[in-house]
């Protein structure tokens, strides 16, 4: 049935080349100047939001899920965000970025030059990361990056292979470091940080081999002559975190390391 006020037309098949379906744009309702509640229909011109922007001063980049990283400068495009941190230039895919907020000029002027920051979006987790980083002499930013890659800061995360918690500890690794409740943030971060410290000791602070071992297991790294194993997942893991990680001069002091423990096997 044709609605009232409309007409229909029948075309023979030989006159039809193709049929295209269009989605009408909803009209906007604009209130008139009359005293009574009367609305008029006006045409709407659709506009595509612009996502190109340049931030030439320090800014916070907020990630999906609440985490954030601080950048010296950033360039935003439809594909994602390139941001500078020290001498590093780092890319974040658009799907991971929530928003960018420039730092207040007055705040920058008052605080002066300072180390670029990071945050999980949860002050309690931030404190635990800094606390364990200081306790076990591991750069908190490295802990932050590993945790973000492993679980996206989800305390209840469980991998298909059985890794659990914020730092995705396998049961055997957790047991080595006294983690009885892997979904407890304090225990999980402590165990994960101690594991990173052990790997840093074993591989003489080679962050690429530390990350490869964290992902694929110390045994895999050893089998390939203390090199990053040729596994696609592991190489992508090492590349992603290493690319974002930069140790400053203050972090390169050589600690007095305890003897390295034996390997933990595959994760």
Steps between C-alpha positions, in 0.01 A plus 500: 500500500626849410483752791251782462641802318759296308484348153658194346636442149547168323804466272553213262804284575674586171516867605668435836881497503558469877338569835684685775380523859559833672476590867315826556649756734276584789380861489575739782225655707542871562265692730336797332476852642130456574388495861340156469705180482536476122788334321608535139691244297832620360754330277804342666846510346707206626856582599781254550683565827859610457760289679814674373672704768849601607591539868832681514518504879471236775170312498333201665390224261210309655464139386184291483440350842633794703879475467698801385850598393658844495669624182732789419298558182255309281349487151151356462360355176214266403746207517617574853740713700875550466645640819849602605652404832860606537680388184242233422215532251218258585178402317169408661223350286176702485304212657704536821472878541211660686604866503792741525507777759774769479664589827417840644767755409499650849552157659794432268656836582467443875629142499782563253668219310394163638503136407216398271242294682259211468195369683284189497203722580485341847709673769524183707661307213733790426620493861557123491700529178722773641537323833611170345716675242688671781515188716643274227688763299288468185397802296130562581438602140614155382263337751220726375563409134517126568180515704321700232603254228424193711161582651400859415489548879228236552555332838272209398670424167565131419678393182415184301828349632411574862698818567318709760459850632644839417842371396370168365708268716498132416426278805860375519645850482256627759590216735872580463439849631249415771187618318212312661221721370589595140200732465606703803669812353763531774612137472485491122699820448756392759547161330514649152751766604725247673487289184604800289787567744617141469491518121687831499769335712520197276521690173722785622222759471426412134137614493426325168604161643316571825180566307551195276545282809195651668292414194645171375694368799867503591542156349393622157750787511778261608418250221555773242838602634380775733323678216137599451324182377363512144140481619274764348314563825822537699668727247193723481487507881865602529468757222188666643634541851862577407384768258314680775759452768790736558729488798634838612852562625377485859370149441822357354689468829618145536348345812666249728323196361437179694593170329266416213258216555447206271256528210130466558414326174228596258225748584 
